[in-house]
Amino acid sequence: MPIDIGIKRLSILKDKGLISDLIFADSKELLLQSELKVFNKKIT
């Protein structure tokens, strides 16, 4: 799933009050980290 779609889905959950700001921030960070890992694997 593209990172922007993942963040958009997280934002919807946060806006509906289904996840907290902390969970949103942590999940967003995990998405960014996983994207970096995939990118680095493609380079090497």
PDB file of all heavy atoms in Angstrom:
ATOM      1  N   MET A   1       0.845  -1.165   0.000  1.00  0.00           N
ATOM      2  CA  MET A   1       0.000   0.000   0.000  1.00  0.00           C
ATOM      3  C   MET A   1       0.896   1.234   0.000  1.00  0.00           C
ATOM      4  O   MET A   1       1.835   1.311   0.786  1.00  0.00           O
ATOM      5  CB  MET A   1      -0.895  -0.058   1.256  1.00  0.00           C
ATOM      6  CG  MET A   1      -1.449   1.246   1.676  1.00  0.00           C
ATOM      7  SD  MET A   1      -2.447   1.331   3.193  1.00  0.00           S
ATOM      8  CE  MET A   1      -2.567  -0.282   3.806  1.00  0.00           C
ATOM      9  N   PRO A   2       0.628   2.179  -0.860  1.00  0.00           N
ATOM     10  CA  PRO A   2       1.416   3.410  -0.858  1.00  0.00           C
ATOM     11  C   PRO A   2       1.292   4.130   0.486  1.00  0.00           C
ATOM     12  O   PRO A   2       0.250   4.083   1.146  1.00  0.00           O
ATOM     13  CB  PRO A   2       0.787   4.243  -1.974  1.00  0.00           C
ATOM     14  CG  PRO A   2       0.111   3.261  -2.857  1.00  0.00           C
ATOM     15  CD  PRO A   2      -0.329   2.144  -1.958  1.00  0.00           C
ATOM     16  N   ILE A   3       2.373   4.771   0.875  1.00  0.00           N
ATOM     17  CA  ILE A   3       2.432   5.407   2.190  1.00  0.00           C
ATOM     18  C   ILE A   3       1.382   6.497   2.360  1.00  0.00           C
ATOM     19  O   ILE A   3       0.796   6.635   3.432  1.00  0.00           O
ATOM     20  CB  ILE A   3       3.848   5.939   2.464  1.00  0.00           C
ATOM     21  CG1 ILE A   3       3.992   6.264   3.934  1.00  0.00           C
ATOM     22  CG2 ILE A   3       4.173   7.128   1.627  1.00  0.00           C
ATOM     23  CD1 ILE A   3       5.406   6.292   4.409  1.00  0.00           C
ATOM     24  N   ASP A   4       1.099   7.246   1.306  1.00  0.00           N
ATOM     25  CA  ASP A   4       0.114   8.320   1.437  1.00  0.00           C
ATOM     26  C   ASP A   4      -1.286   7.777   1.704  1.00  0.00           C
ATOM     27  O   ASP A   4      -2.055   8.368   2.463  1.00  0.00           O
ATOM     28  CB  ASP A   4       0.130   9.243   0.219  1.00  0.00           C
ATOM     29  CG  ASP A   4      -0.083   8.520  -1.104  1.00  0.00           C
ATOM     30  OD1 ASP A   4       0.256   7.336  -1.195  1.00  0.00           O
ATOM     31  OD2 ASP A   4      -0.579   9.159  -2.054  1.00  0.00           O
ATOM     32  N   ILE A   5      -1.598   6.619   1.140  1.00  0.00           N
ATOM     33  CA  ILE A   5      -2.903   6.004   1.398  1.00  0.00           C
ATOM     34  C   ILE A   5      -2.970   5.512   2.840  1.00  0.00           C
ATOM     35  O   ILE A   5      -3.987   5.672   3.516  1.00  0.00           O
ATOM     36  CB  ILE A   5      -3.176   4.853   0.411  1.00  0.00           C
ATOM     37  CG1 ILE A   5      -3.350   5.427  -0.992  1.00  0.00           C
ATOM     38  CG2 ILE A   5      -4.401   4.050   0.827  1.00  0.00           C
ATOM     39  CD1 ILE A   5      -3.460   4.381  -2.081  1.00  0.00           C
ATOM     40  N   GLY A   6      -1.879   4.919   3.323  1.00  0.00           N
ATOM     41  CA  GLY A   6      -1.840   4.454   4.705  1.00  0.00           C
ATOM     42  C   GLY A   6      -2.023   5.587   5.687  1.00  0.00           C
ATOM     43  O   GLY A   6      -2.772   5.464   6.671  1.00  0.00           O
ATOM     44  N   ILE A   7      -1.365   6.701   5.435  1.00  0.00           N
ATOM     45  CA  ILE A   7      -1.489   7.861   6.330  1.00  0.00           C
ATOM     46  C   ILE A   7      -2.901   8.440   6.263  1.00  0.00           C
ATOM     47  O   ILE A   7      -3.464   8.837   7.280  1.00  0.00           O
ATOM     48  CB  ILE A   7      -0.415   8.916   6.006  1.00  0.00           C
ATOM     49  CG1 ILE A   7       0.967   8.350   6.371  1.00  0.00           C
ATOM     50  CG2 ILE A   7      -0.681  10.234   6.739  1.00  0.00           C
ATOM     51  CD1 ILE A   7       2.133   9.204   5.952  1.00  0.00           C
ATOM     52  N   LYS A   8      -3.479   8.441   5.070  1.00  0.00           N
ATOM     53  CA  LYS A   8      -4.852   8.946   4.929  1.00  0.00           C
ATOM     54  C   LYS A   8      -5.825   8.076   5.726  1.00  0.00           C
ATOM     55  O   LYS A   8      -6.703   8.585   6.415  1.00  0.00           O
ATOM     56  CB  LYS A   8      -5.256   8.972   3.463  1.00  0.00           C
ATOM     57  CG  LYS A   8      -6.602   9.571   3.221  1.00  0.00           C
ATOM     58  CD  LYS A   8      -6.915   9.703   1.744  1.00  0.00           C
ATOM     59  CE  LYS A   8      -8.264  10.351   1.543  1.00  0.00           C
ATOM     60  NZ  LYS A   8      -8.570  10.553   0.132  1.00  0.00           N
ATOM     61  N   ARG A   9      -5.636   6.754   5.668  1.00  0.00           N
ATOM     62  CA  ARG A   9      -6.508   5.852   6.432  1.00  0.00           C
ATOM     63  C   ARG A   9      -6.340   6.065   7.928  1.00  0.00           C
ATOM     64  O   ARG A   9      -7.317   6.062   8.676  1.00  0.00           O
ATOM     65  CB  ARG A   9      -6.208   4.407   6.062  1.00  0.00           C
ATOM     66  CG  ARG A   9      -6.688   4.046   4.686  1.00  0.00           C
ATOM     67  CD  ARG A   9      -6.397   2.604   4.369  1.00  0.00           C
ATOM     68  NE  ARG A   9      -6.903   2.250   3.054  1.00  0.00           N
ATOM     69  CZ  ARG A   9      -6.769   1.066   2.516  1.00  0.00           C
ATOM     70  NH1 ARG A   9      -6.149   0.104   3.179  1.00  0.00           N
ATOM     71  NH2 ARG A   9      -7.255   0.813   1.320  1.00  0.00           N
ATOM     72  N   LEU A  10      -5.099   6.239   8.366  1.00  0.00           N
ATOM     73  CA  LEU A  10      -4.854   6.520   9.782  1.00  0.00           C
ATOM     74  C   LEU A  10      -5.513   7.829  10.194  1.00  0.00           C
ATOM     75  O   LEU A  10      -6.074   7.932  11.287  1.00  0.00           O
ATOM     76  CB  LEU A  10      -3.354   6.592  10.057  1.00  0.00           C
ATOM     77  CG  LEU A  10      -2.595   5.275  10.079  1.00  0.00           C
ATOM     78  CD1 LEU A  10      -1.092   5.534  10.137  1.00  0.00           C
ATOM     79  CD2 LEU A  10      -3.033   4.420  11.243  1.00  0.00           C
ATOM     80  N   SER A  11      -5.443   8.828   9.333  1.00  0.00           N
ATOM     81  CA  SER A  11      -6.050  10.134   9.634  1.00  0.00           C
ATOM     82  C   SER A  11      -7.556  10.010   9.806  1.00  0.00           C
ATOM     83  O   SER A  11      -8.140  10.640  10.691  1.00  0.00           O
ATOM     84  CB  SER A  11      -5.757  11.130   8.516  1.00  0.00           C
ATOM     85  OG  SER A  11      -4.381  11.380   8.422  1.00  0.00           O
ATOM     86  N   ILE A  12      -8.183   9.197   8.968  1.00  0.00           N
ATOM     87  CA  ILE A  12      -9.631   8.991   9.078  1.00  0.00           C
ATOM     88  C   ILE A  12      -9.969   8.346  10.417  1.00  0.00           C
ATOM     89  O   ILE A  12     -10.909   8.763  11.100  1.00  0.00           O
ATOM     90  CB  ILE A  12     -10.142   8.138   7.900  1.00  0.00           C
ATOM     91  CG1 ILE A  12     -10.047   8.942   6.595  1.00  0.00           C
ATOM     92  CG2 ILE A  12     -11.571   7.670   8.131  1.00  0.00           C
ATOM     93  CD1 ILE A  12     -10.276   8.124   5.331  1.00  0.00           C
ATOM     94  N   LEU A  13      -9.198   7.329  10.800  1.00  0.00           N
ATOM     95  CA  LEU A  13      -9.438   6.669  12.085  1.00  0.00           C
ATOM     96  C   LEU A  13      -9.262   7.642  13.251  1.00  0.00           C
ATOM     97  O   LEU A  13     -10.045   7.640  14.196  1.00  0.00           O
ATOM     98  CB  LEU A  13      -8.489   5.477  12.255  1.00  0.00           C
ATOM     99  CG  LEU A  13      -8.703   4.301  11.310  1.00  0.00           C
ATOM    100  CD1 LEU A  13      -7.610   3.263  11.497  1.00  0.00           C
ATOM    101  CD2 LEU A  13     -10.082   3.684  11.514  1.00  0.00           C
ATOM    102  N   LYS A  14      -8.230   8.494  13.154  1.00  0.00           N
ATOM    103  CA  LYS A  14      -7.982   9.481  14.211  1.00  0.00           C
ATOM    104  C   LYS A  14      -9.114  10.498  14.270  1.00  0.00           C
ATOM    105  O   LYS A  14      -9.608  10.824  15.348  1.00  0.00           O
ATOM    106  CB  LYS A  14      -6.650  10.187  13.974  1.00  0.00           C
ATOM    107  CG  LYS A  14      -6.261  11.141  15.097  1.00  0.00           C
ATOM    108  CD  LYS A  14      -4.953  11.812  14.829  1.00  0.00           C
ATOM    109  CE  LYS A  14      -5.246  12.963  13.934  1.00  0.00           C
ATOM    110  NZ  LYS A  14      -4.391  14.075  13.927  1.00  0.00           N
ATOM    111  N   ASP A  15      -9.559  10.969  13.113  1.00  0.00           N
ATOM    112  CA  ASP A  15     -10.639  11.957  13.069  1.00  0.00           C
ATOM    113  C   ASP A  15     -11.946  11.403  13.629  1.00  0.00           C
ATOM    114  O   ASP A  15     -12.745  12.144  14.219  1.00  0.00           O
ATOM    115  CB  ASP A  15     -10.862  12.446  11.639  1.00  0.00           C
ATOM    116  CG  ASP A  15      -9.705  13.293  11.117  1.00  0.00           C
ATOM    117  OD1 ASP A  15      -8.877  13.755  11.935  1.00  0.00           O
ATOM    118  OD2 ASP A  15      -9.622  13.469   9.890  1.00  0.00           O
ATOM    119  N   LYS A  16     -12.168  10.109  13.456  1.00  0.00           N
ATOM    120  CA  LYS A  16     -13.384   9.477  13.981  1.00  0.00           C
ATOM    121  C   LYS A  16     -13.248   9.130  15.464  1.00  0.00           C
ATOM    122  O   LYS A  16     -14.197   8.657  16.074  1.00  0.00           O
ATOM    123  CB  LYS A  16     -13.701   8.209  13.195  1.00  0.00           C
ATOM    124  CG  LYS A  16     -14.177   8.488  11.794  1.00  0.00           C
ATOM    125  CD  LYS A  16     -14.553   7.207  11.073  1.00  0.00           C
ATOM    126  CE  LYS A  16     -15.110   7.519   9.696  1.00  0.00           C
ATOM    127  NZ  LYS A  16     -15.578   6.302   9.020  1.00  0.00           N
ATOM    128  N   GLY A  17     -12.068   9.351  16.016  1.00  0.00           N
ATOM    129  CA  GLY A  17     -11.845   9.068  17.425  1.00  0.00           C
ATOM    130  C   GLY A  17     -11.588   7.602  17.722  1.00  0.00           C
ATOM    131  O   GLY A  17     -11.666   7.172  18.868  1.00  0.00           O
ATOM    132  N   LEU A  18     -11.276   6.830  16.682  1.00  0.00           N
ATOM    133  CA  LEU A  18     -11.048   5.403  16.865  1.00  0.00           C
ATOM    134  C   LEU A  18      -9.625   5.081  17.307  1.00  0.00           C
ATOM    135  O   LEU A  18      -9.379   4.000  17.846  1.00  0.00           O
ATOM    136  CB  LEU A  18     -11.385   4.641  15.578  1.00  0.00           C
ATOM    137  CG  LEU A  18     -12.851   4.753  15.141  1.00  0.00           C
ATOM    138  CD1 LEU A  18     -13.047   4.109  13.778  1.00  0.00           C
ATOM    139  CD2 LEU A  18     -13.762   4.116  16.169  1.00  0.00           C
ATOM    140  N   ILE A  19      -8.700   6.017  17.055  1.00  0.00           N
ATOM    141  CA  ILE A  19      -7.331   5.857  17.539  1.00  0.00           C
ATOM    142  C   ILE A  19      -6.880   7.196  18.138  1.00  0.00           C
ATOM    143  O   ILE A  19      -7.359   8.258  17.748  1.00  0.00           O
ATOM    144  CB  ILE A  19      -6.343   5.394  16.438  1.00  0.00           C
ATOM    145  CG1 ILE A  19      -6.260   6.399  15.289  1.00  0.00           C
ATOM    146  CG2 ILE A  19      -6.699   4.011  15.931  1.00  0.00           C
ATOM    147  CD1 ILE A  19      -5.182   6.076  14.257  1.00  0.00           C
ATOM    148  N   SER A  20      -5.964   7.113  19.070  1.00  0.00           N
ATOM    149  CA  SER A  20      -5.469   8.326  19.732  1.00  0.00           C
ATOM    150  C   SER A  20      -4.394   9.005  18.883  1.00  0.00           C
ATOM    151  O   SER A  20      -3.890   8.430  17.911  1.00  0.00           O
ATOM    152  CB  SER A  20      -4.882   7.959  21.096  1.00  0.00           C
ATOM    153  OG  SER A  20      -3.703   7.186  20.918  1.00  0.00           O
ATOM    154  N   ASP A  21      -4.045  10.213  19.280  1.00  0.00           N
ATOM    155  CA  ASP A  21      -2.979  10.943  18.596  1.00  0.00           C
ATOM    156  C   ASP A  21      -1.654  10.188  18.700  1.00  0.00           C
ATOM    157  O   ASP A  21      -0.878  10.174  17.751  1.00  0.00           O
ATOM    158  CB  ASP A  21      -2.818  12.348  19.179  1.00  0.00           C
ATOM    159  CG  ASP A  21      -3.976  13.264  18.820  1.00  0.00           C
ATOM    160  OD1 ASP A  21      -4.679  12.991  17.827  1.00  0.00           O
ATOM    161  OD2 ASP A  21      -4.179  14.266  19.539  1.00  0.00           O
ATOM    162  N   LEU A  22      -1.423   9.569  19.849  1.00  0.00           N
ATOM    163  CA  LEU A  22      -0.186   8.824  20.054  1.00  0.00           C
ATOM    164  C   LEU A  22      -0.114   7.612  19.132  1.00  0.00           C
ATOM    165  O   LEU A  22       0.919   7.363  18.493  1.00  0.00           O
ATOM    166  CB  LEU A  22      -0.060   8.384  21.518  1.00  0.00           C
ATOM    167  CG  LEU A  22       1.196   7.594  21.869  1.00  0.00           C
ATOM    168  CD1 LEU A  22       2.455   8.423  21.603  1.00  0.00           C
ATOM    169  CD2 LEU A  22       1.150   7.152  23.314  1.00  0.00           C
ATOM    170  N   ILE A  23      -1.196   6.875  19.029  1.00  0.00           N
ATOM    171  CA  ILE A  23      -1.222   5.713  18.127  1.00  0.00           C
ATOM    172  C   ILE A  23      -1.058   6.170  16.684  1.00  0.00           C
ATOM    173  O   ILE A  23      -0.344   5.541  15.898  1.00  0.00           O
ATOM    174  CB  ILE A  23      -2.518   4.902  18.312  1.00  0.00           C
ATOM    175  CG1 ILE A  23      -2.514   4.244  19.680  1.00  0.00           C
ATOM    176  CG2 ILE A  23      -2.683   3.866  17.210  1.00  0.00           C
ATOM    177  CD1 ILE A  23      -3.793   3.538  20.052  1.00  0.00           C
ATOM    178  N   PHE A  24      -1.691   7.279  16.324  1.00  0.00           N
ATOM    179  CA  PHE A  24      -1.544   7.818  14.976  1.00  0.00           C
ATOM    180  C   PHE A  24      -0.086   8.152  14.678  1.00  0.00           C
ATOM    181  O   PHE A  24       0.447   7.754  13.647  1.00  0.00           O
ATOM    182  CB  PHE A  24      -2.408   9.076  14.809  1.00  0.00           C
ATOM    183  CG  PHE A  24      -2.175   9.794  13.508  1.00  0.00           C
ATOM    184  CD1 PHE A  24      -2.741   9.338  12.337  1.00  0.00           C
ATOM    185  CD2 PHE A  24      -1.381  10.930  13.457  1.00  0.00           C
ATOM    186  CE1 PHE A  24      -2.524   9.988  11.127  1.00  0.00           C
ATOM    187  CE2 PHE A  24      -1.159  11.587  12.266  1.00  0.00           C
ATOM    188  CZ  PHE A  24      -1.730  11.117  11.099  1.00  0.00           C
ATOM    189  N   ALA A  25       0.558   8.852  15.606  1.00  0.00           N
ATOM    190  CA  ALA A  25       1.949   9.262  15.390  1.00  0.00           C
ATOM    191  C   ALA A  25       2.871   8.042  15.309  1.00  0.00           C
ATOM    192  O   ALA A  25       3.741   7.979  14.432  1.00  0.00           O
ATOM    193  CB  ALA A  25       2.400  10.192  16.510  1.00  0.00           C
ATOM    194  N   ASP A  26       2.659   7.076  16.198  1.00  0.00           N
ATOM    195  CA  ASP A  26       3.487   5.870  16.179  1.00  0.00           C
ATOM    196  C   ASP A  26       3.286   5.070  14.899  1.00  0.00           C
ATOM    197  O   ASP A  26       4.244   4.585  14.288  1.00  0.00           O
ATOM    198  CB  ASP A  26       3.176   4.980  17.390  1.00  0.00           C
ATOM    199  CG  ASP A  26       3.672   5.572  18.701  1.00  0.00           C
ATOM    200  OD1 ASP A  26       4.477   6.533  18.659  1.00  0.00           O
ATOM    201  OD2 ASP A  26       3.255   5.064  19.757  1.00  0.00           O
ATOM    202  N   SER A  27       2.051   4.937  14.474  1.00  0.00           N
ATOM    203  CA  SER A  27       1.745   4.186  13.255  1.00  0.00           C
ATOM    204  C   SER A  27       2.317   4.874  12.023  1.00  0.00           C
ATOM    205  O   SER A  27       2.842   4.219  11.126  1.00  0.00           O
ATOM    206  CB  SER A  27       0.230   4.021  13.105  1.00  0.00           C
ATOM    207  OG  SER A  27      -0.298   3.327  14.190  1.00  0.00           O
ATOM    208  N   LYS A  28       2.220   6.173  12.002  1.00  0.00           N
ATOM    209  CA  LYS A  28       2.771   6.942  10.883  1.00  0.00           C
ATOM    210  C   LYS A  28       4.283   6.750  10.813  1.00  0.00           C
ATOM    211  O   LYS A  28       4.841   6.547   9.733  1.00  0.00           O
ATOM    212  CB  LYS A  28       2.418   8.422  11.046  1.00  0.00           C
ATOM    213  CG  LYS A  28       2.843   9.293   9.896  1.00  0.00           C
ATOM    214  CD  LYS A  28       2.375  10.720  10.121  1.00  0.00           C
ATOM    215  CE  LYS A  28       2.921  11.649   9.074  1.00  0.00           C
ATOM    216  NZ  LYS A  28       2.537  13.042   9.307  1.00  0.00           N
ATOM    217  N   GLU A  29       4.933   6.784  11.963  1.00  0.00           N
ATOM    218  CA  GLU A  29       6.386   6.577  12.023  1.00  0.00           C
ATOM    219  C   GLU A  29       6.752   5.189  11.518  1.00  0.00           C
ATOM    220  O   GLU A  29       7.713   5.019  10.772  1.00  0.00           O
ATOM    221  CB  GLU A  29       6.883   6.788  13.446  1.00  0.00           C
ATOM    222  CG  GLU A  29       8.377   6.627  13.605  1.00  0.00           C
ATOM    223  CD  GLU A  29       9.180   7.658  12.841  1.00  0.00           C
ATOM    224  OE1 GLU A  29       8.697   8.797  12.652  1.00  0.00           O
ATOM    225  OE2 GLU A  29      10.314   7.349  12.432  1.00  0.00           O
ATOM    226  N   LEU A  30       5.986   4.170  11.912  1.00  0.00           N
ATOM    227  CA  LEU A  30       6.244   2.807  11.447  1.00  0.00           C
ATOM    228  C   LEU A  30       6.076   2.693   9.932  1.00  0.00           C
ATOM    229  O   LEU A  30       6.844   2.005   9.262  1.00  0.00           O
ATOM    230  CB  LEU A  30       5.333   1.812  12.156  1.00  0.00           C
ATOM    231  CG  LEU A  30       5.668   1.533  13.610  1.00  0.00           C
ATOM    232  CD1 LEU A  30       4.575   0.678  14.247  1.00  0.00           C
ATOM    233  CD2 LEU A  30       7.015   0.846  13.732  1.00  0.00           C
ATOM    234  N   LEU A  31       5.066   3.359   9.396  1.00  0.00           N
ATOM    235  CA  LEU A  31       4.878   3.363   7.940  1.00  0.00           C
ATOM    236  C   LEU A  31       6.079   3.987   7.236  1.00  0.00           C
ATOM    237  O   LEU A  31       6.573   3.454   6.235  1.00  0.00           O
ATOM    238  CB  LEU A  31       3.615   4.144   7.560  1.00  0.00           C
ATOM    239  CG  LEU A  31       2.286   3.435   7.682  1.00  0.00           C
ATOM    240  CD1 LEU A  31       1.151   4.416   7.433  1.00  0.00           C
ATOM    241  CD2 LEU A  31       2.194   2.279   6.723  1.00  0.00           C
ATOM    242  N   LEU A  32       6.550   5.108   7.755  1.00  0.00           N
ATOM    243  CA  LEU A  32       7.698   5.780   7.151  1.00  0.00           C
ATOM    244  C   LEU A  32       8.955   4.911   7.225  1.00  0.00           C
ATOM    245  O   LEU A  32       9.711   4.811   6.259  1.00  0.00           O
ATOM    246  CB  LEU A  32       7.937   7.129   7.823  1.00  0.00           C
ATOM    247  CG  LEU A  32       6.849   8.179   7.603  1.00  0.00           C
ATOM    248  CD1 LEU A  32       7.071   9.377   8.515  1.00  0.00           C
ATOM    249  CD2 LEU A  32       6.802   8.610   6.156  1.00  0.00           C
ATOM    250  N   GLN A  33       9.157   4.267   8.370  1.00  0.00           N
ATOM    251  CA  GLN A  33      10.326   3.398   8.527  1.00  0.00           C
ATOM    252  C   GLN A  33      10.262   2.201   7.582  1.00  0.00           C
ATOM    253  O   GLN A  33      11.270   1.821   6.986  1.00  0.00           O
ATOM    254  CB  GLN A  33      10.439   2.920   9.972  1.00  0.00           C
ATOM    255  CG  GLN A  33      10.884   3.985  10.923  1.00  0.00           C
ATOM    256  CD  GLN A  33      10.926   3.483  12.361  1.00  0.00           C
ATOM    257  OE1 GLN A  33      10.825   2.301  12.630  1.00  0.00           O
ATOM    258  NE2 GLN A  33      11.082   4.409  13.300  1.00  0.00           N
ATOM    259  N   SER A  34       9.095   1.611   7.444  1.00  0.00           N
ATOM    260  CA  SER A  34       8.974   0.450   6.558  1.00  0.00           C
ATOM    261  C   SER A  34       9.193   0.860   5.104  1.00  0.00           C
ATOM    262  O   SER A  34       9.780   0.117   4.324  1.00  0.00           O
ATOM    263  CB  SER A  34       7.624  -0.237   6.729  1.00  0.00           C
ATOM    264  OG  SER A  34       6.563   0.592   6.317  1.00  0.00           O
ATOM    265  N   GLU A  35       8.747   2.046   4.746  1.00  0.00           N
ATOM    266  CA  GLU A  35       8.960   2.545   3.387  1.00  0.00           C
ATOM    267  C   GLU A  35      10.449   2.739   3.125  1.00  0.00           C
ATOM    268  O   GLU A  35      10.949   2.414   2.055  1.00  0.00           O
ATOM    269  CB  GLU A  35       8.203   3.864   3.189  1.00  0.00           C
ATOM    270  CG  GLU A  35       8.251   4.398   1.781  1.00  0.00           C
ATOM    271  CD  GLU A  35       7.412   3.610   0.791  1.00  0.00           C
ATOM    272  OE1 GLU A  35       6.573   2.827   1.212  1.00  0.00           O
ATOM    273  OE2 GLU A  35       7.612   3.794  -0.416  1.00  0.00           O
ATOM    274  N   LEU A  36      11.183   3.244   4.124  1.00  0.00           N
ATOM    275  CA  LEU A  36      12.625   3.424   3.975  1.00  0.00           C
ATOM    276  C   LEU A  36      13.328   2.080   3.814  1.00  0.00           C
ATOM    277  O   LEU A  36      14.249   1.947   3.011  1.00  0.00           O
ATOM    278  CB  LEU A  36      13.198   4.175   5.174  1.00  0.00           C
ATOM    279  CG  LEU A  36      12.915   5.667   5.226  1.00  0.00           C
ATOM    280  CD1 LEU A  36      13.417   6.258   6.538  1.00  0.00           C
ATOM    281  CD2 LEU A  36      13.551   6.383   4.048  1.00  0.00           C
ATOM    282  N   LYS A  37      12.885   1.074   4.559  1.00  0.00           N
ATOM    283  CA  LYS A  37      13.496  -0.256   4.453  1.00  0.00           C
ATOM    284  C   LYS A  37      13.277  -0.837   3.069  1.00  0.00           C
ATOM    285  O   LYS A  37      14.185  -1.415   2.476  1.00  0.00           O
ATOM    286  CB  LYS A  37      12.928  -1.194   5.521  1.00  0.00           C
ATOM    287  CG  LYS A  37      13.459  -0.920   6.895  1.00  0.00           C
ATOM    288  CD  LYS A  37      12.890  -1.895   7.905  1.00  0.00           C
ATOM    289  CE  LYS A  37      13.367  -1.568   9.298  1.00  0.00           C
ATOM    290  NZ  LYS A  37      12.811  -2.472  10.305  1.00  0.00           N
ATOM    291  N   VAL A  38      12.078  -0.701   2.537  1.00  0.00           N
ATOM    292  CA  VAL A  38      11.782  -1.200   1.198  1.00  0.00           C
ATOM    293  C   VAL A  38      12.631  -0.462   0.170  1.00  0.00           C
ATOM    294  O   VAL A  38      13.202  -1.065  -0.738  1.00  0.00           O
ATOM    295  CB  VAL A  38      10.268  -1.058   0.880  1.00  0.00           C
ATOM    296  CG1 VAL A  38       9.983  -1.324  -0.583  1.00  0.00           C
ATOM    297  CG2 VAL A  38       9.454  -1.971   1.763  1.00  0.00           C
ATOM    298  N   PHE A  39      12.722   0.853   0.316  1.00  0.00           N
ATOM    299  CA  PHE A  39      13.514   1.652  -0.616  1.00  0.00           C
ATOM    300  C   PHE A  39      14.985   1.228  -0.586  1.00  0.00           C
ATOM    301  O   PHE A  39      15.616   1.072  -1.625  1.00  0.00           O
ATOM    302  CB  PHE A  39      13.379   3.141  -0.261  1.00  0.00           C
ATOM    303  CG  PHE A  39      14.165   4.040  -1.161  1.00  0.00           C
ATOM    304  CD1 PHE A  39      13.746   4.308  -2.444  1.00  0.00           C
ATOM    305  CD2 PHE A  39      15.337   4.644  -0.698  1.00  0.00           C
ATOM    306  CE1 PHE A  39      14.481   5.143  -3.277  1.00  0.00           C
ATOM    307  CE2 PHE A  39      16.065   5.486  -1.521  1.00  0.00           C
ATOM    308  CZ  PHE A  39      15.647   5.713  -2.807  1.00  0.00           C
ATOM    309  N   ASN A  40      15.516   1.029   0.624  1.00  0.00           N
ATOM    310  CA  ASN A  40      16.915   0.630   0.755  1.00  0.00           C
ATOM    311  C   ASN A  40      17.166  -0.751   0.150  1.00  0.00           C
ATOM    312  O   ASN A  40      18.230  -1.004  -0.422  1.00  0.00           O
ATOM    313  CB  ASN A  40      17.361   0.655   2.209  1.00  0.00           C
ATOM    314  CG  ASN A  40      17.541   2.073   2.730  1.00  0.00           C
ATOM    315  OD1 ASN A  40      17.792   2.985   1.968  1.00  0.00           O
ATOM    316  ND2 ASN A  40      17.393   2.253   4.028  1.00  0.00           N
ATOM    317  N   LYS A  41      16.217  -1.664   0.269  1.00  0.00           N
ATOM    318  CA  LYS A  41      16.370  -2.998  -0.320  1.00  0.00           C
ATOM    319  C   LYS A  41      16.387  -2.920  -1.840  1.00  0.00           C
ATOM    320  O   LYS A  41      17.075  -3.685  -2.503  1.00  0.00           O
ATOM    321  CB  LYS A  41      15.250  -3.926   0.145  1.00  0.00           C
ATOM    322  CG  LYS A  41      15.443  -4.425   1.550  1.00  0.00           C
ATOM    323  CD  LYS A  41      14.353  -5.402   1.938  1.00  0.00           C
ATOM    324  CE  LYS A  41      14.549  -5.869   3.366  1.00  0.00           C
ATOM    325  NZ  LYS A  41      13.511  -6.820   3.768  1.00  0.00           N
ATOM    326  N   LYS A  42      15.626  -1.994  -2.397  1.00  0.00           N
ATOM    327  CA  LYS A  42      15.578  -1.853  -3.856  1.00  0.00           C
ATOM    328  C   LYS A  42      16.908  -1.311  -4.391  1.00  0.00           C
ATOM    329  O   LYS A  42      17.292  -1.626  -5.494  1.00  0.00           O
ATOM    330  CB  LYS A  42      14.441  -0.919  -4.272  1.00  0.00           C
ATOM    331  CG  LYS A  42      13.080  -1.548  -4.121  1.00  0.00           C
ATOM    332  CD  LYS A  42      11.987  -0.593  -4.567  1.00  0.00           C
ATOM    333  CE  LYS A  42      10.624  -1.231  -4.377  1.00  0.00           C
ATOM    334  NZ  LYS A  42       9.541  -0.324  -4.794  1.00  0.00           N
ATOM    335  N   ILE A  43      17.581  -0.493  -3.603  1.00  0.00           N
ATOM    336  CA  ILE A  43      18.860   0.100  -4.025  1.00  0.00           C
ATOM    337  C   ILE A  43      19.961  -0.942  -4.030  1.00  0.00           C
ATOM    338  O   ILE A  43      20.792  -0.973  -4.933  1.00  0.00           O
ATOM    339  CB  ILE A  43      19.235   1.288  -3.119  1.00  0.00           C
ATOM    340  CG1 ILE A  43      18.277   2.450  -3.371  1.00  0.00           C
ATOM    341  CG2 ILE A  43      20.660   1.744  -3.367  1.00  0.00           C
ATOM    342  CD1 ILE A  43      18.506   3.633  -2.477  1.00  0.00           C
ATOM    343  N   THR A  44      19.979  -1.801  -3.014  1.00  0.00           N
ATOM    344  CA  THR A  44      21.069  -2.791  -2.899  1.00  0.00           C
ATOM    345  C   THR A  44      20.769  -4.069  -3.613  1.00  0.00           C
ATOM    346  O   THR A  44      19.817  -4.375  -4.130  1.00  0.00           O
ATOM    347  CB  THR A  44      21.362  -3.127  -1.425  1.00  0.00           C
ATOM    348  OG1 THR A  44      20.180  -3.608  -0.808  1.00  0.00           O
ATOM    349  CG2 THR A  44      21.885  -1.927  -0.707  1.00  0.00           C
TER     350      THR A  44
END
